[in-house]
């Protein structure tokens, strides 16, 4: 599990792993900003150059607290988070990977 706190709307890398080791991952994400809460599950799969991402199971107490994307750079898959606002947002995640 990992935790990250940010207070900007700039996109940040919240997790990364070697594409030569793992083919896929499943994430359970929890975001908190003040008294707003947001959870979502993500599934990621890659072919070495492109990341395929599916989001599901989303539950939130109000507006979305942010969005997720992913990219591969030099053999490393990066999970990216863009906060919806510049207020303090904390993201906690649990990751399960499957080896190639």
N, C-alpha and C positions, 0 to 999 in steps of 0.2 A: 504494500500500500504506500501511497505517496500523498503529500499535501503541499499546496501552493497557495500563497496569498498575493493578490495583486490589487492595485488601486489605479489602474489605467485602462483605457479601452484598446491598447495595443495588443496585437496577437502575441502570445507567448507559447513556448514549448513546455508542456507539462509532463511529458513522458517520452522516452525513446528506447529503441532496442534494435539489435543487429538483424538485418534481413537475411543474413546467411545462417542464422540460428533458428529463427522462428518464422513460420509462414502466416500465422494468424494470431489474433488476440481478442479477448472479450473483456470489456471494461464495465464496471459499475461506478458511476460518477455521482458525487454529492456536492452541490454548490450552496453556499450560504452568503447572503449579503444583508446585514442588519437583521430584520425579522422576516426576510424572504428566503424561501428554500426551494431547491430544484434538484431532482434526481433524473438520471437518464442512463440507459445502457447503450453501449456501442459495440459493434462487431467490426473488426478490421481484417482484411485479407490483402496480400500483395503478390505480385508476380515478378518482383525484383526491380521494377521501374515505376509501376503504378499502384496506388493504394485504393482499395475499394472499401467504402465505409457505409455502414447501415446504423441508423439511430432508431431506438424503439423504447417502449416502456417509460415514456416521459411523464413525470408528475411534477407539478409546481404549485406553489401557493399564490402566485400572481404571474407577472410577466416573466419571460425567459431571462435568466441571468447570464446567458452567453451561448456561443455556438462553437462547434468543434469541426476540425478539419485534420487532414494528415498529409504528409509528404515524405518522400525518400530523398536523402542527400548522402551521397558517398557510402551507400550500404547501410545507412541508419534510417529507420522509420521514426518519424517525429509526430507525436500527437500534439495538435495545436489547439489552443483555446483563445477565443476572442470575447472578453467580457462585454456585457451589454451597456455598462455604465462605468464611470471612473470612481464609484464608491468602492470601498474595500470589499473584495469578493474572495472567498476561500473555496478552493476546489480540493476535494479529497477523492481518491480513486483506489480501486482494487483492480488489479490486472491478472488475468489468466492467459498464458500463452500455450501454443501447441508447437512443438518443434517441427522442422522440415522433415 
